[in-house]
Each structure stands twice: as structure tokens, then as C-alpha cells.
Amino acid sequence: MPIEVKVPSVGESITSGILGVWNKPDGSYVKAGEPIFEVETDKVTSEVVAESSGQLKHLAKAGDTVKIGQIVASIDEKAAAPAEAAPAKVEPKKETANGTTEKTSRLEASAPVAASAARGKNADDLSPAVRYQAEEKGIDPASIKGTGKEGRILKGDVLAAGTSADSSKAAAVPAPQPLGERTSRRKMTPLRQKIAARLLSAQQETAHLTTFNEVDLTNIMALRTKFQDRFVKKHEVKLGFMSFFVKAVLHALQVVPAVNARIDGEEVVQNHFYDIGVAISTEKGLLVPVLRDADKLSFAGVEKAIAAYAKKARDGKITLSDLEGGVFTITNGGVFGSLLSTPILNPPQCGILGMHTIQDRPVAIAGRVEIRPMMYLALTYDHRLVDGKEAVTFLSTVKEVAENPAAVLLEV
């Protein structure tokens, strides 16, 4: 009896999703562990793999709304695996009467006349000049009758064919090209619908305000340049900018605990833990996996955790538990070239830090103008819970730590 393939559970609150794409066509043979389809929900996209080997039969179509536990395919374990195609056997080179060597395959040996007629038609057998002329004039070499030895195509054959083709093109009246559709429609994915709903909710249900500052990254860049090779050699991961800003945010949350809180009805919930969300852009939208107990992670631990989440996001293996429970979010629009923006809160969090692109700009240092690598920072906060003074103090603390990263190591 074929094995049933069901839509797996991806979270307690999720009851349905959309069958996003079939990775294996209907009727194909699949091996155990191979991904066979993706299910998209309003929070995550999950990849489902085959539990056993056999012939796959689709019982639902891509784009269908499916329920958790619904049977969407079956795998026939008794089906025979397809035989792998044997590589073409090549005969050893044979010496011809004139002393040259010729390599023939079994196919050529059984059809020498056809092989001879085809010689010169293959792009590999054409001279560079002939191949260039054929590509330049858009002529298929197979349509040209060669006048060279053994029917080989010469440059003059291509030029003659090109002249003939040009004459027929001039005589022909080109058919009008059909106009493309001015618009097209597609259904929003559950994930995009959820993102849209959360963004709208954040705008309507919070008193969000944004404050700005700029940070001089000279010291961070100097540290990265000095220790990057040693860091990679020891930890097998690059030392990026994000780990410095995670550490700066952790310090600022301890200085201004009001930002590490949330509103629940008429109560203020003060968090005494530091789970930091780091926004990651994927093809299907922005995801915010959470670095658990980030205050206990080293620089290498932060970088490894972010790299692992990025890989899971690319592979469509982010789970609901990876995204829940953060107390503060960091997003970096600078990787896409954003100079300045106002990030939107990720409720119920009351703060989000926006990083931006790094630019060399003239700044006043001790009465002199110097060119420094500068970045604009933006802190959006919920003004219902965080006052302006606290928000400015928080962002100034992030700036201070980022400009003096040694302070993190000295815990000052």
C-alpha cells in the first residue's frame, strides 16, 4: 500500500497553508530525504521531504489551500527505481589509410554515412571564423550545404547563405508583434498577507516615533581589518558589523530598561532577558529570527547564529519557534544601499534599530575636517511606553559603544 504524504504541523496556532511548489513532478521517482514540496503559511515556509523512496503521485495542486494533516501525495515503495543511463562507449582511435587517426563511437560505426554527412554541422567542428560568421548573421550551420572536403562548411558558404537570407528578409513583411498585457494579477502568499497585516497593525496601534543619529565606524573597521583573518581561522565565520551592533544594543537595553518592555492591556511587562531579533531578507519577505539570550553570546556566537538563520531562511527551513519571543529588533537596510529610513515596530516590541549604508563623509574632529566612514542610525520606538529622553539616551548609548567597541570588552 502506498505511503501517505501529509502536510506537517508547523506550529500550534497554524491550521492551514498553501501548497507552494512541487519540487518533484507527478509520477517521478523520489529518494528518501529528497524535498518534494513546500507549504507556505502566514508565518513560515516549510520544506517537506520524502520519508521513503518510491514513485510519487500528486493528490493536490500547487497553489491549493491545504489543511495541516491533509494527504497531498502518496509514495509507492514497490515501484522500481529507473535505470541510470549508461554513458556512451567510445571506441579506441583507429588509423586511416592516409596515416591520420579517427575516433568513432559505436553510433558512428553503425551509421558512417550519416556521421560523414553531419561533419561540419556541429559547432565543435566549425572553424572560429565560420562559427563567428554564423552567429553574427543568425544562421543555423545545419541549414548550410558545405562545399569543403567531406562536406565541411567554409566561410564562403556562410557568407553566401547570409546574402540569401538577407534578400528574403528584405522581401518579407514583418508580422506585427502582439502587445503584452499591461497588468497581471497573482494571489498574495500567506506570509506576505501576514506581513502586510502586522505592518498595518503596527502603524495603527502604536504611537511610533523615530529619532536619528550617526555613528563613526572608524574603530570598528580598524578592528575588523586587524583581526578578521585570525577571527575566521579560529571561528570559521567572518566578523561582521552586526555582532558589534548587537553588543551595543545589549548595553543600551541595560542602560535604558524602558526599551526592553512591552504593553499588555493596561500593564507594562518588563523583560529581564535579552532575545534580540535580527531581520533577514528572503525571496518571500522579511523574516526576524531571534538570537536567544544574546547577552550570553560571544562575537563569534552572534555571527554563527546569524549565519545559521540566514541559511535556514534561504533553504525555507525557518520554524515558528525561531521567530517568536524577541524583545528588540535590529534591521540593516544598508546592505541594499539605504541611506536613511524609518523602520516600523515589530509588535509587541517597543523598539527597533535601523542600520544604514556606510559612506565616507567629511566630519569635524577636534577642530579639523576629516573623512570618516559614517552610518546613519534610526531608532523607532513606542512613545506610549518610551519617552523622548529615554529614546535619545538609548540611541546615544548605541552610538557611543559602536564608536568605542573596546568598551564592550571592558564592560564599561
C-alpha angles and dihedrals in degrees: 000000000000117000115249118235112210134188104260126227112261099179142347095255096047117090103163145013144169125275095237106188140343110234091191123045123239112277095017124132114250132193125223110272095023116129109248105174145352127233118205121205132176090269112026143012113228130195117221120207131201114264092205141009123266146090115321122223120189117224096175135037130240108267095031119133106240133187126231107269094021116141108241102164145005133218121213105212092188093063113109118245113247115258114251114245112255115235117252111268114232121207119226117265114278126209116236128213093265092055098256123123126238129193115212131178124216088259091055091045091056093045109031094155094054091046091052092049091051094051110113092023093085113087089228090061095050122097116245091251092052093046091049093050092048093051092044093054095037093239124152107230089215089068094056124090108222121222097192129097112307089003094300114168115244130199090253090056090057093047091050092049089048093053090050092048092049091053093052091046091053091051095047121084110226114239115239113261115238114248116246123240113276092216139017133194135215133171117257113248117243089248093054090046090053092048091050092049093049093048092050091046091051091052094048103038103041133062093229122185131171130218124189140210138158131234132208108226097191095113095043092050091048091052092048092050093048099046105024097101093046091045093052092045093052102036102024091228133091122254103241135182094254096071090056091052093045088056091046092051092048090054092047092050089056092048093046107028092174088079089056093066142081140207119247109182105299094343134087113223111206113205119217095186132071114227105160122199118216116197115231123190117224134174089259099047144288116319126189111205115186129238102219116223090353090178088069095051125096122224088265091047091054093048093047092048092050092047091050092050091047090054092048090050093051091048092048092242101120110130130210092250089058091061104042133091107023120155098199136012134218120197127183114206089164092085087069094045099262110162097190136351143157109241119214121238121257101222135256085026114090099208141046129176120215119204121196143194120302115241132180104239135168111255134174111252117179092333095314131100113240134172109242135173101254132186129190115228126201126195117194113192140174104256091200089072107018122057123216092252092054092047093050091046090051094051092043089053091052089050093048094050093044091052091046105035092168087072088070092057092046091045093228 
